[in-house]
């Protein structure tokens, strides 16, 4: 067994242990009685159009429909995605700029394989989805963490300082997991200017990789800003895991800026990486599905209602959180604990303890340490809204005990 | 763009060029007029039971059926595969020994990630599917090639000599691509004895990895020998790409010997690797399909008939080949060319030229160099049998010209 993997297994055992304990709680109390806000597994069914399309495709049963196609995907699927991405990103791309992928996780591994030389660096913005670290390591890259601003917007000065000759890419994720933050066009333009200046000075223009499976999940008129028209060496990775609730089907794509340096060779490199990493191609039937559903999403209003319900729950117990503008997570500050000095709370050592404490009240979340940000917690609200509302009482009891306001 | 990938793109350009030329020929002459034996993309439709099951599943539309499940796959699917594998391999395994994968290519990358330390060696048997080299390299491993016997059976003495302290695994592929060879139980037992002895001496028992997507495709009463009961540290990887003609759907699995050293930790390492390599899980709907279809295959008799038809075509022009016992490939020796000394033909420098020559007669195949074996050619007979029979005339003309028996 590979040493790197053995080490990863033992170091991730804390979070694994929490999940196992959560599973044990569900066995004891029944899953419906556990306030499980730990997982980003959308509970909304795919939209009716998906079911209809899938049924049509299965009934058509075109010969060869389950066989190999080019590694990059069906030309027609790539063309349909190119049209969608062009509209979203304010550029004109065609099928040659799109490579179908096995979800966004597969897409990121493919991109890293295609662009990283040994010891190359990928800049990420804390808090972040920590799997990025493993993805980069798979392909001999190193993750460089930059703290975001207090409101979890990008810290552009921090990114500028982190750039080096080894910087292969800056990776952004908007709408963000875990904070729900959505970066503005102005922010992306400013970031682009920084990367362009760095490129002019060093001759190496870092890639800007936008991981955006939550692009469509935004609230109250906020729009996810275009990326491909902001910077020449930009790459978008996305999936239908969230927008169509198809997380288990592993269908996504990579889209390139048409102005990327050596764009044609980069596309070839990505197709090669798709092949040799063993993805070979994105699942055939799902490619045909998403080709016909480029205008569909799940009902985003449901997530907005849940967000508002969750905000009410946290407001009622006076827990501070970052206002989520998109995705389906709320990132909450661990409140001050009885008997702790304020500076200890601020030092953010309490997220694991708070997580454990909430578990006694059958509330499950993920400690901020799991996103590189101690002292905070992520709650995923991609669950039934009744469960969110029903958790209010449990939160009240849990917080009273945490703050020493009543004896348990 | 990563240097390793750039290098791979330019070195694989010869075979890519041949494929591109093949595609160009199809445009000129019409695809139906090209004798394309180059690709292992099964043209048989999945069996009727697959279509029926898929339709049932789509109509059931169980909530959450397209969502995330545990990274290893649905417990019920893993249990169904465990039952199938137990019967095939003469062992008793349960769901904990099965991890669902994104095809066999995904499975092999997952296994290599889980077991390879930097500079570890994987022994393969020539000729072999050359993607293995890229898969190992992805995870910092090196491929060590061992020549097979003249009849393409395993060269056990060669494998013994190639074993070292760096040997992490011996990789076998039976029924074999490109030779169609099927190894006997006796051969596997002898190989097991060699690996066990090496383990006793060095303390490191190499894994025996059996890549067997063609297990069910065997002819004339030949059986694919069990592997998991032959050696303790054995791992089977497989897919439904060939047995159910689902190559584009990327559905496969990894199955472990229950006696493997640290079997539980190995399973955990494989599940972790599945996750961080970005597969995350095997496609959800296809997992549910294969769970219900463990006893189904395409009609194998069709492949046997095609094999026999292809043998007749080659016999008629006196081309020597390895008798295929399984899979859907025939590996043929490049015949002696007019004006060449016999020893030059034997030196096997002619496969690229022969391939080019056949192309003039609209016959496409893959030169042996693409499998590490110059002087041979692979023809894939997973195509319509009318095309095979119709190629006889083209072969006759091509061979007469190659041998200088008539003026073109």
Contacts between the chains, C-beta under 8 A, distances in Angstrom:
chain1	res1	chain2	res2	distance
A	1	B	114	6.4
A	1	B	115	6.1
A	1	B	262	6.5
A	1	B	265	6.1
A	1	B	266	5.9
A	1	B	269	5.0
A	2	B	113	6.9
A	2	B	114	6.1
A	2	B	115	5.9
A	2	B	116	5.6
A	2	B	117	5.5
A	2	B	139	7.7
A	2	B	269	7.0
A	3	B	117	5.7
A	4	B	117	7.8
A	5	B	113	6.9
A	5	B	114	5.6
A	5	B	269	4.7
A	5	B	272	5.9
A	5	B	273	6.4
A	6	B	265	7.5
A	6	B	269	7.0
A	8	B	272	6.3
A	8	B	276	7.7
A	9	B	265	7.4
A	9	B	268	5.7
A	9	B	269	6.5
A	9	B	272	5.9
A	12	B	272	7.9
A	39	B	68	7.5
A	41	B	67	5.4
A	41	B	68	4.4
A	42	B	67	6.6
A	43	B	64	7.2
A	43	B	67	7.6
A	45	B	61	7.8
A	45	B	63	6.0
A	45	B	64	7.9
A	46	B	66	5.9
A	51	B	58	7.4
A	51	B	61	6.0
A	54	B	58	5.4
A	55	B	58	5.5
A	55	B	59	7.5
A	58	B	51	7.5
A	58	B	54	5.4
A	58	B	55	5.5
A	58	B	58	5.4
A	59	B	55	7.5
A	61	B	45	7.9
A	61	B	51	6.0
A	63	B	45	6.0
A	64	B	43	7.1
A	64	B	45	7.9
A	65	B	248	7.7
A	66	B	46	5.8
A	66	B	245	6.5
A	66	B	246	4.9
A	66	B	247	7.3
A	66	B	248	5.4
A	66	B	249	5.3
A	67	B	41	5.4
A	67	B	42	6.5
A	67	B	43	7.6
A	67	B	245	6.6
A	67	B	246	8.0
A	67	B	247	5.2
A	67	B	248	5.0
A	68	B	39	7.5
A	68	B	41	4.4
A	68	B	247	4.6
A	68	B	248	5.3
A	69	B	248	5.8
A	102	B	102	5.9
A	102	B	250	7.0
A	102	B	278	6.7
A	102	B	279	6.3
A	102	B	280	7.9
A	103	B	278	6.9
A	103	B	280	6.0
A	105	B	278	3.8
A	105	B	279	7.7
A	105	B	280	5.2
A	106	B	278	4.0
A	106	B	279	6.6
A	106	B	280	7.6
A	107	B	278	7.4
A	108	B	278	6.2
A	109	B	277	5.9
A	109	B	278	3.7
A	110	B	278	7.5
A	113	B	2	6.9
A	113	B	5	6.9
A	113	B	138	7.3
A	114	B	1	6.4
A	114	B	2	6.1
A	114	B	5	5.6
A	115	B	1	6.1
A	115	B	2	5.9
A	116	B	2	5.6
A	117	B	2	5.5
A	117	B	3	5.7
A	117	B	4	7.8
A	131	B	275	7.6
A	131	B	276	6.4
A	134	B	276	3.9
A	135	B	276	6.6
A	135	B	278	6.5
A	138	B	113	7.3
A	138	B	138	7.8
A	138	B	276	6.5
A	138	B	277	6.3
A	139	B	2	7.7
A	245	B	66	6.5
A	245	B	67	6.7
A	246	B	66	4.9
A	247	B	66	7.3
A	247	B	67	5.2
A	247	B	68	4.6
A	248	B	65	7.7
A	248	B	66	5.4
A	248	B	67	5.0
A	248	B	68	5.3
A	248	B	69	5.8
A	248	B	281	6.2
A	248	B	283	7.3
A	248	B	284	3.1
A	248	B	285	7.9
A	249	B	66	5.3
A	249	B	283	5.4
A	249	B	284	5.4
A	249	B	285	6.3
A	250	B	102	7.0
A	250	B	250	7.8
A	250	B	279	7.3
A	250	B	280	6.4
A	250	B	281	7.0
A	250	B	282	7.9
A	250	B	283	5.3
A	250	B	284	7.9
A	262	B	1	6.4
A	265	B	1	6.1
A	265	B	6	7.4
A	265	B	9	7.4
A	266	B	1	5.9
A	268	B	9	5.7
A	269	B	1	5.0
A	269	B	2	7.0
A	269	B	5	4.7
A	269	B	6	7.0
A	269	B	9	6.5
A	272	B	5	5.9
A	272	B	8	6.2
A	272	B	9	5.8
A	272	B	12	7.8
A	273	B	5	6.4
A	275	B	131	7.5
A	276	B	8	7.6
A	276	B	131	6.4
A	276	B	134	3.8
A	276	B	135	6.6
A	276	B	138	6.5
A	277	B	109	5.9
A	277	B	138	6.3
A	277	B	277	7.0
A	277	B	278	7.8
A	278	B	102	6.7
A	278	B	103	7.0
A	278	B	105	3.8
A	278	B	106	4.0
A	278	B	107	7.4
A	278	B	108	6.2
A	278	B	109	3.7
A	278	B	110	7.5
A	278	B	135	6.5
A	278	B	277	7.8
A	278	B	279	7.8
A	279	B	102	6.3
A	279	B	105	7.7
A	279	B	106	6.6
A	279	B	250	7.2
A	279	B	278	7.8
A	279	B	279	7.5
A	280	B	102	7.9
A	280	B	103	6.0
A	280	B	105	5.2
A	280	B	106	7.6
A	280	B	250	6.3
A	281	B	248	6.2
A	281	B	250	7.0
A	282	B	250	7.9
A	283	B	248	7.3
A	283	B	249	5.4
A	283	B	250	5.3
A	283	B	283	4.6
A	283	B	286	7.1
A	284	B	248	3.1
A	284	B	249	5.4
A	284	B	250	7.9
A	285	B	248	7.9
A	285	B	249	6.4
A	285	B	285	7.5
A	286	B	283	7.1
